[in-house]
Amino acid sequence: MQTASAPPLWQQLLATAKLLHMVRQGQSGTAAMDGVAAALRPGVQALAFHAWRNWGRAVALRDRLVQRQPPPGADVMLCLALALIWDPGQALYDEFTLVNQAVEALKRVAATRSQANFVNACLRRFLRERAQLVRATDTDPQALWNHPLWWVQRVQREYPDRWQSVLQASNSQAPMTLRVNLRLGTAADYLQRLHEAGISAVAAPGAAIVLEKAVPVARLPGFAQGLVAVQDAAAQLAAPLLLQGLGERPRILDACAAPGGKTAHLLELADAQVLAIDKDAQRLEKIRANLQRLGLHAQVRQGDAGDPKAWWDGALFDGVLLDAPCTASGIVRRHPDVRWLRREDDITQLAGLQAQMLRSLWPLVRPGGRMVYCTCSLFHAEGQAQIDKFLRTQADAQALPAPGHLMPSAAGQGLYDNLGYDHDGFFYALLEKQLA
């Protein structure tokens, strides 16, 4: 709810509509959010995340209310307002206040002023006929599940026994999960510090702690001193999976390493020599900043994982972590814009890139060494199907036990029997290079 110090709601709605329009045009929500004024950002993020999690329903309702799609500025505000008011149980604001402020936002901009009365009429009609209009859209899979139709259909095909639960979990709010820096303390000790700070949390396996409610990192005890990092519980499986069986002081490559969470976790768990590479020079600075805060050191270098000859010194690695670029379909709880940005043919394109990286990095693994391949994707083409294809063409590669596909799991749903805690969707494979 709006507080006395918050910017006017119409101003927040106007900034949110602009952000939603940018995502419609193909820009990521994270990048678009960077351009939002600091004073508006908390409110805009809350409104935008709510809208993306209800966008399928909003568009279906819009189609019932209008004969012709309004101009872009008015259309995005209409859909935003419908996403925010269609379900009273989810409402962030009183519905009449929301309608009034959405109309006020349109009146504040010359390009949309002429559409303000039209949008007002649509929203007032919706409030009068809500039950009938919502029932009429219940048969639309995109409205019912708030994911693009191709996405719904693909999840149905790939997970026929649990597709509804997968989609429901994907549309839930993700928890804030911490990773305790085991070089500086234990999870039990840090849980006690959280309790003393009035922050409710529960322990998960390993060094993971799941907060009952997200808090600013500045409130976390010892965050600036490197006692903890923010990292999803499923993402915390990568480092221990790779390190098992590598021996002391392993030489490790973290390919596609930014922003450095898995790099840091490797160094927290082992006295490893880690080379962290990433193609994006700006993102390398995030790796360095994270390592500095945590009191860790790795060699950080710009490099394309698909083109090792440009950066590799010829020395083989004991372990390689390939957290490959993917659709991010497993982390839409944290990035709800992703589902509306992606197109189904992106899967084929990204699977091709993943296959190239696997082929390029495998020769860098020493005989007897290991590679972890992971993606934050639900789709088989980026997970098990990718690994099955690689194993058919790589005679010296053997698959070892690994988690495989992990479904996004909201608290209490227990979608993946081996993990009894809340986590994002991931895929993990562990490959060992056979001795000659």
Long-range contacts (C-beta under 8 A, 24 or more apart in sequence): 1-92, 1-93, 2-43, 2-93, 6-43, 7-39, 7-40, 7-43, 8-101, 9-93, 9-97, 9-98, 9-101, 10-101, 10-102, 10-104, 10-105, 10-108, 11-40, 11-105, 12-40, 12-43, 12-44, 12-47, 13-47, 13-77, 13-80, 13-81, 13-101, 13-102, 13-105, 14-105, 14-108, 14-109, 15-40, 15-44, 16-43, 16-44, 16-47, 16-48, 16-51, 16-80, 17-73, 17-76, 17-77, 17-80, 17-105, 19-44, 19-48, 20-48, 20-51, 20-52, 20-76, 20-79, 20-80, 21-72, 21-73, 21-76, 23-52, 23-337, 23-340, 23-341, 24-72, 24-76, 24-340, 26-341, 28-335, 28-337, 28-338, 28-341, 29-335, 29-336, 29-337, 29-338, 29-341, 30-335, 46-92, 47-80, 47-84, 47-92, 48-337, 49-173, 49-336, 50-83, 50-84, 50-90, 50-92, 51-79, 51-80, 51-83, 51-84, 52-336, 52-337, 52-339, 52-340, 53-83, 53-146, 53-171, 53-336, 54-83, 54-84, 54-86, 54-87, 54-90, 54-146, 55-79, 55-83, 55-146, 55-340, 56-140, 56-142, 56-143, 56-144, 56-145, 56-146, 56-147, 56-148, 57-82, 57-83, 57-86, 57-87, 57-134, 57-137, 57-143, 57-144, 57-146, 58-82, 58-83, 58-86, 59-142, 59-143, 60-137, 60-140, 60-142, 60-143, 61-86, 61-126, 61-133, 61-134, 61-137, 61-143, 62-122, 64-133, 64-136, 64-137, 65-122, 65-125, 65-126, 65-133, 66-122, 70-115, 70-118, 70-119, 71-111, 71-112, 71-115, 73-106, 73-109, 73-111, 73-112, 73-115, 74-106, 74-112, 74-115, 74-116, 74-118, 74-119, 77-102, 77-105, 77-106, 77-112, 77-119, 78-102, 78-119, 78-122, 78-123, 81-119, 81-123, 82-123, 82-126, 85-123, 85-126, 85-127, 86-126, 86-130, 86-134, 95-127, 96-127, 99-123, 99-124, 99-127, 145-171, 146-171, 147-171, 147-339, 148-339, 148-340, 148-342, 150-343, 150-344, 151-329, 151-339, 151-342, 151-344, 154-344, 154-379, 155-378, 158-378, 158-379, 158-380, 159-378, 159-407, 162-407, 162-415, 165-407, 165-413, 165-415, 166-378, 166-407, 166-408, 166-415, 166-425, 168-410, 168-413, 169-333, 169-407, 169-408, 169-409, 169-410, 169-413, 169-415, 170-329, 170-332, 170-333, 170-339, 170-378, 170-408, 170-425, 171-332, 171-333, 171-336, 172-333, 172-408, 172-410, 173-333, 174-232, 174-331, 174-333, 174-334, 174-422, 174-424, 175-210, 175-211, 175-214, 175-411, 175-422, 176-210, 176-211, 176-213, 176-214, 176-215, 176-230, 177-204, 177-208, 177-209, 177-210, 177-211, 177-230, 177-231, 177-232, 177-233, 177-236, 177-422, 177-423, 178-208, 178-209, 178-210, 178-211, 178-220, 178-228, 178-229, 178-230, 178-231, 179-207, 179-208, 179-209, 179-228, 179-229, 179-230, 179-231, 179-236, 179-261, 179-265, 179-268, 180-207, 180-208, 180-209, 180-227, 180-228, 181-207, 181-226, 181-227, 181-228, 181-229, 181-264, 181-268, 181-294, 181-295, 182-207, 182-268, 182-269, 183-268, 183-295, 183-296, 184-222, 184-225, 184-226, 184-227, 184-295, 185-227, 190-221, 190-222, 190-227, 190-228, 193-221, 193-222, 193-227, 194-220, 194-221, 196-221, 197-221, 202-421, 204-233, 204-421, 204-422, 205-233, 205-419, 205-421, 206-236, 206-240, 207-236, 207-268, 208-233, 208-236, 208-421, 210-421, 210-422, 224-293, 226-293, 226-294, 226-295, 229-261, 229-264, 229-265, 229-290, 229-294, 231-261, 231-265, 232-331, 232-334, 232-423, 232-424, 233-419, 233-421, 233-422, 233-423, 233-424, 234-330, 234-406, 234-419, 234-423, 234-424, 234-425, 234-426, 235-261, 235-262, 235-376, 235-424, 235-426, 236-265, 237-403, 237-426, 237-428, 238-262, 238-265, 238-321, 238-323, 238-372, 238-374, 238-428, 239-265, 239-266, 239-268, 239-269, 239-321, 240-269, 241-372, 241-402, 241-403, 241-428, 241-430, 242-266, 242-319, 242-321, 242-370, 242-371, 242-372, 242-430, 243-269, 243-270, 243-272, 243-319, 245-370, 246-270, 246-318, 246-319, 246-369, 246-370, 247-318, 249-273, 250-318, 250-319, 251-275, 251-315, 251-316, 251-317, 251-318, 251-319, 252-317, 252-318, 252-319, 252-320, 252-321, 253-277, 253-317, 253-319, 253-320, 253-321, 253-361, 253-364, 254-298, 254-321, 254-323, 255-305, 255-320, 255-321, 255-322, 255-323, 255-357, 255-361, 256-305, 256-322, 256-323, 256-324, 256-325, 256-357, 257-287, 257-300, 257-321, 257-323, 258-283, 258-284, 258-286, 258-287, 259-283, 259-286, 259-287, 259-290, 260-286, 260-287, 260-288, 260-289, 260-290, 260-291, 261-290, 262-321, 262-323, 263-287, 263-290, 263-291, 263-298, 264-290, 264-291, 264-294, 264-296, 266-321, 267-291, 267-294, 267-296, 267-297, 267-298, 268-294, 268-296, 273-299, 274-298, 274-299, 275-299, 275-301, 275-317, 276-300, 276-301, 277-301, 277-302, 277-303, 277-305, 277-311, 278-302, 278-303, 279-303, 279-304, 279-305, 305-357, 305-360, 305-361, 306-353, 306-356, 306-357, 306-360, 307-360, 308-360, 308-361, 308-363, 308-364, 312-364, 316-364, 316-365, 316-366, 316-369, 317-364, 317-365, 317-366, 317-369, 318-366, 318-369, 318-370, 319-365, 319-369, 319-370, 319-371, 319-372, 320-361, 320-364, 320-365, 320-369, 320-370, 320-371, 320-372, 321-371, 321-372, 321-374, 322-357, 322-358, 322-361, 322-371, 322-372, 322-373, 322-374, 323-374, 323-375, 324-353, 324-354, 324-357, 324-358, 324-373, 324-374, 324-375, 324-382, 325-350, 325-353, 325-354, 326-350, 326-354, 326-375, 326-376, 326-377, 326-382, 327-377, 327-379, 327-382, 328-376, 328-377, 329-376, 329-377, 329-378, 329-379, 329-425, 330-375, 330-376, 330-377, 330-378, 330-406, 330-407, 330-408, 330-424, 330-425, 330-426, 330-427, 331-376, 331-408, 331-424, 331-425, 332-408, 333-408, 333-410, 333-424, 334-424, 347-379, 347-381, 347-382, 348-381, 350-382, 351-381, 351-382, 351-385, 351-386, 354-382, 354-386, 355-386, 355-389, 355-390, 358-386, 358-390, 359-390, 362-394, 362-397, 362-431, 362-433, 365-433, 366-433, 367-396, 367-433, 367-434, 367-435, 367-436, 368-432, 368-433, 368-435, 369-432, 369-433, 370-400, 370-430, 370-431, 370-432, 370-433, 371-430, 371-431, 371-433, 372-402, 372-428, 372-429, 372-430, 372-431, 373-427, 373-428, 373-429, 373-431, 374-426, 374-427, 374-428, 374-429, 375-426, 375-427, 376-424, 376-425, 376-426, 377-425, 377-426, 377-427, 378-405, 378-407, 378-408, 378-425, 380-405, 382-427, 383-427, 383-429, 384-427, 384-429, 387-429, 387-431, 390-431, 391-431, 396-433, 396-434, 396-436, 397-431, 397-432, 397-433, 397-434, 398-431, 398-432, 398-433, 398-434, 399-429, 399-430, 399-431, 399-432, 400-430, 400-431, 400-432, 401-430, 402-428, 402-429, 402-430, 403-427, 403-428, 404-428, 404-429
